[in-house]
Amino acid sequence: MKYEPRLHVVLYQPEIPYNTGSVGRTCVAAGAKLWLVRPLGFRVDDYYLRRAGLDYWQHLEWEVVDDWPSLVARLPERPPYFFTKTATRSYTSACYEAADVLVFGNESQGLPAGLVEPNRERALRIPIRAEARSLNLSNAVAIVVFEARRQWEARGVPPIPLPESPSNRTE
């Protein structure tokens, strides 16, 4: 079943195939589209990428773009949210809407200041203790994606359509 993605998850220059594969699995579960912005730290046919996504990868709607301007040209005309530990606003303070764009940086450097600074009012963080330098990228994406879903459910937004499968049939 083809559907419009409720969210667009952007990984800006991801480096670790396992993380990207796990994010892909989260996107399938939540009905989100995954965007990968080059350069990537792996090949898109990488064994580890597909292994982390397990058998979900075939159900993933995803696309690779060469750079930030190419991505912006292809996304819905909504200002993205940028997730960074330098933000002051919590991810729970945003009111997520359908077709929102969620942008996450790579594992070693996060998002570049050149993307975050002009969009400081759209920068969000996941509050964590100072003893933890950061969260794993795939964990951070899952936290934010399912917060958006939680908010939608609380506001009565209909769930994403589920494809026909033995586990969700009603008889």
N, C-alpha and C positions, 0 to 999 in steps of 0.2 A: 504494500500500500504506500503510495507516495503522499506526502503531506508537507506543508510548509513548516520549516523548523520554528519552534517557539523561541529558541535562543541561537545565537551564533557565538561559539567559543573559538577564540583566536589564540593560538600559541605563537608568540613572536620569537622566531629563530630558536626553536626547541633543540636541545642537544642530546637527550637520552631517549632512545627508542622505547624502552619499557614504560616511561612516563607517558609518552605520547599514545602508546597502545592502551594504557589504562584510561587516559582521558577519552580516547575513542569509545571505549566501552561505556563510560559514563554518559557520553553524548547519545549513544544508542538508547540507553536506558531512559534518558530524559527527553528524547526527541529534539536534540540540538544538532546543529551542523558544526563540524570541526573545520577550522581554517588553519593552515600551516603557512607561515611566512618564512621564506628563504632568507639566508642560508640555513639549512637543516644540518644537525650533527649526525645524520644517518641517511640512508637511502630509503625512499618510501616503499620499496619492496623488501626491506630489511626483515630478516627472520625474527629478530627480537621485537620489532614493532608489531608484527602480526601475532607473535606468540603472546604478548601482553594483552592484546585485544581478543585473544582466543578465537572462537568461532563467531564473534560478534562483528568482526571487521566487514564482512559481506553486507551487513545491514546498515553500516555507517554511511551517512551522507558527509562527504569531505572533499576538500579542494586545497591544492597547493598554489600559492601565488608567489611571484618573484620578489615583491617588495611591498612596503607599506602603501605607496600610492596606488599600486595595482589592487590591493585589498580594498582600500577605501572606495575605489570606483565600482567594486562589485557588491558591496554590502548595502543593506537597507539604509535609507537616509535618516539614521538616528545617531546621535552622538554616543560613542562607545563609553563604557566604564573601563577604567584602567586600574588593575590590581597591583599594588606596590606597598612594600613595608614602609615607604616614606610618606604615605598618605596619613592624614589625621582623622578622616571619617571612616567609621566602621562599615563593612559590607552590609550589615543589617539595617543601616539607615537609608539605604536606597529603596525606592519603590520600583521593582522590576516589572517591566511590561513585555508583552509579546514582541518578538523580533529584536530584543535588546542584544547588544554586542558586548561581550565580556572579553577583555584583552589581558592576557597573562604573559609575563616575560619568561626568558629562559632560566634554566636551573642555576647557572653560575653567576649571572649578573642581573637578572630581573629585567625590567623594562628600562630602556634608555631615557635619560632625562629629557631628551629632545621630543619624546612622545608624551611624557607625563607633564612636564612643566606648562605647556600651552593648554593643558586640559586638567589643571589642578582641581577644579570644581567637580570633576568627574572621577577623581582618583579615590579609590577605596582600599581599605586594608582589612585583614583578618587579625584581630587583636590576639597576640600570643605573649607569653612571658619572655622577658629579656634573655633568659638563659637558653632559649631556643632561637637560633639565628634566623630560621625560616621554617616553613612547612614544605613538605614534598609537593611538587607542582601538581601531581594528579590528585592529591588530597585537597589542595586549595581549590582546584576547579570543582571537585565534587561538593565541597562545602557551599560554594557560591551558587552552583547550578541548582542544588536542592533547596537552598534558601529561596531562590526565585520560585521554584515549584511550590514550596510551602506558602509563600505569600499569595500566589495565584489561588491555591485551594482555599485559603482563608477568605479571599474576596469572591469566591464562587466562580472563578474562571474554569470553564470546562477542561477536563484533562485532555492530553493529546490522544488522538485515535490510536488504538492498539491494533496491530496486524492480527489476523486470524491465526490462532495457534491453539493446540489442545489445552494449554494452561489457562487461557482466558475465554474459552467458549462458554456461553450460557445455553443450557438445553432445557 
